Amino acid sequence: MLRLRAVCPFSWRMFQFRPYSCEPLISQMNKCTDEEQLFDLIEKNKAILSEKQLGCGFNILWQFQKQKTSSLKNVECIRNHPQFLTLLNLTTSKMEFLKDSTLVNVLYITQKFAVEAHDPLVEALVTEAWRRMERFDIDVLSKFSSCLADQHLYFSPLMGKIADIVNRNLEAIQDLRSLSVLMVSISSLISQRFQEQLVNKTELLFDSIDSSQVIIARRIVQFLRNIKYSYYPLLERCNKVFLSNANHLDLESISKILTLYHSLQFHSFEFIIMAKKRLTEMIPLFSQPASFVKLFVALGPLAGPEEKKQLKSTILLMSEELTSQQALAVMGAMEEMESRNSHLIKRIASILHKNLDNYKPVELLKITQALIFLHFRSKELFVKLQELLLSYLKISVIPSEICILVCAISMLPSPHLDEAGISRIEAVLPQCDLSDLNSFATSVLRWIEYDHMYLDSNTGKQLKLLQKLDHYAHQRLQNCSDLNLLWEELRSLKGDWFADSLLEETVATLQRLMDEINYINVARIASFISRTNYLSTLLLDRIASVVIQQIEKIHPFAVLAVVLPFSILNYDPPQRDEFFGTCIQHLNSYLGLLDPLKLVFLGFSLATLQYFPEDLLKAIFNIKFLARLDSQLELLCSSLNMRVQFRLMELNRAVCLECPEYQIPWFHDRFCQQQYSKDISSMNGAQQQIYKMLAEVLGGINFVKASVLTPYYHTIGFECILDKRKKPLPYESHNITLGKLPEMHWESNTQIVGSRLPPGAERIALEFLDPRAFCRNIPHLKGKSAMKKRHLEILGYRVIQIPLFEWNSMALSTKDARMDYLREHIFGEGKS
């Protein structure tokens, strides 16, 4: 015995001061009903507390905390309690004896009690966990990664080490709960190859989880959002979990899922309907601003008129109690709701005004955007906003932050940037990506436009800055060697500067890297081309080839994005039938699952290409589908709602005219009459000039009609009729005053026009096409204009399409030249 004490004096000493059994004290801890009882036990036994008892103490405290309603107030009370400090100090002294799971659990709980990251205990726990990390099991490692994420250490070497451990042990991991935590934590650090491995592993393990595991499904969606990958198979499976647990989803979960879906551009009609129903049921349940603001933000954009009225009136009553962050969230939701409640806007704006000094630059940008969109006017608020933005700009050194500040300043009612501001932009240009450069250019163009109006002396400097932006953007494109990295910078690019200065170089870069187009990125690249209106046959042929070869790996939800550039740009790839046939065949089993909006847009896109798959059209033109579509239209903003209705009408018209054998009825008379009765207006100066010339060419005002509405409601700029000898035929008196359009008389509008003409006569439609009717880089007619020409010809017209760039060219700069041009096109060569 003496020899044993001599060999292990430290262990003997530790053993000597421990109680005979840990269990009685732990049992007493478990019987405590509140924190004070637990702290009393800790006070009485602090000299003999073991590592196991310390861990138990932290666990019980956390269990009490999770039961609280006013959690923030309670956290502060616990954190400042003397016995909580005793727990922290005892943990520091016994740290090396804590089990791995206890060590990480204590770190997790101390962070939940808002102990600062720089607290000695937290620092010591992180350091000790780092030392042991290689031996952690997957559950402990996942909780540790979550602790680091709570400290915003996403890019730390420590998180990189965790990513490496996961990578090395991925094949052996079988616990999707722990893996989903790790995926979210390490998502900022991992390569595309590792991302794909994690997605594949998640698919393999997904069936191992219980269908009630909403939190795991939510983490998977969050991971996909973090890596910006709308991987439909996983999103669909997660969505099924959410829908099957609809009755158990709380406000927090629904709000988070809606935000993630919006970011991923994943549309689930069923989830939105469910979310609207659940959130509407919650309106009477929340009376505290924190919860009601969250409800307002989630439900507002989905709500019907009555629910919106209820939400707005309640938030107005609470407005005095709103914090600065809550007011910002409400203003953002009102922007999304397209609210015009001036009283509420004014009230929320006053809260924002009081708290402007407390907002970060990105929040000031959101405030500026919302106030401008909602047409709010307050000189005092905008002056203070400008002062704040300029003060931030003087001290900021981060390119993305400077970009945000400059963008916000350019949106203000009187945008102005002095020489110091221009210098600040120039200093960061070498560090900027294409997105930042585009944002700077858009802002500079706004200043140039404003300063030109007020003859400002800075315009010359701004033009030089624009030249520098061009230089750095072209340089960045020329140096790019990775298609996926390029896509990340291109995905949000838009505006005049990009189209005028960068588009050609961007397309050249995409063509240089087009061998990297594959089943993963093909939909993204196709979407980008759709936005540009730039016809690159090389890129479109490559897209068609990838789709044909790898269609089994492309999700049916991505087919619309793939087809869209071909439709918009009116381009048939060499393997036209194989390409479109492959896309449609891949879609057929999913027709009942596709979002109604996407199905309508897809049907219209194919129709512009003269492709009318019968199964797709039957799926759209039936009462059940149209009822679903009507339900979804109620949830959309007014602009998208109208766009969908127009696309459905245009598809209905195309099918009736081009595929009468399908016997799909025309049911848009009332819709068209409502729309076109709003659109009737006077002719502009250019139209009046053309009208006069046509009257002169044809022999009088009664030989030409302006702004004609055809059967099936196509609009024509001008119309005339020639008999079989090419002589103009007069219309019945239609009493047109120059510049005014004739009054419309509505009736069922489907009769083919040629049937009402004398034998041998022809009706001529003259269309003057602006540049939007053509591809940006070549005079190739785009899909919608080509479809309209087909339809007019089916309706019995001879169609004359005159490009405005040709009409306004030097060759037609005189009246005589234009008159000869019209005679040639109307009567043919040599006619007069």
Buried (B, 14 or more C-beta within 10 A) or exposed (E): EEEEEEEEEEEEEEEEEEEEEBEEBBEBBEEBEEBEBBBEBBEEBBEEBBBBBBBBBBBBBBEBBEEEEEEEEBBEEBBEBEBBEBBBEBBEEBBEEBEBBBBBBBBBBBBBBEBEBEBEBBEBBBEBBBEBBEEBEBBBBBBBBBBBBBBEBBEBEBBBBBBBBBBEEBEEBEBBBBBBBBBBBBBEBBEBEBBBBBBEBBBEBBEEBEEEBBEBBBBBBBBBBBBBBBBBEBBBBBBBBBBEBBEEBEBEBBBBBBBBBEBBEBBBBBBBBBBBEBBBEBBEEBEEBEBBBBBBBBBBBBBEEEBBEBBBEBBBEBBEEBBBBBBBBBBBBBBBBEBEBEEBBEBBBBBBBEBBEEBEBEBBBBBBBBBBBBEBEBEEBBEBBBEBBBEBBEEBEEBBBBBBBBBBBBBBEEBBBEEEBBEBBBEBBEEBBBBBBBBBBBBBBBBBEBBEEEEBEBBEBBEEBBEBBBEBBBEBBEEBEEBEEBBBBBBEBEEEBBBEBBBEBBBEBBEBBBEBBBBBBBBBBBBBBBBBBBBBEEBBBBBBBBBBEEBEEBBBBBBBBBBBBBBBBBBBBEBBEEBBBBBBEBBEEBBEBBBBBBBBBBBBBBBBBBBBBEEBBEBBBEEEBBEBBEBBBEBBEEEEBEBBBBBBBBBBBBBBBBBEEEEBEBEBBEBBBEBBEEEEEEBEEEBBEBBBBBBBBBEEBBBBBBBBBBBBBBEBBBBBBBBEEEEBBBBEEEEBEEEEBBEEEEEEBBEEBEEEBEEEBBBBBBBBBEEEBBBBBEEBBBBBBBBBBBBBEBBBBBBBBBBBEEBEEEEBEEEEEBBBBBBEBBBEEEEE
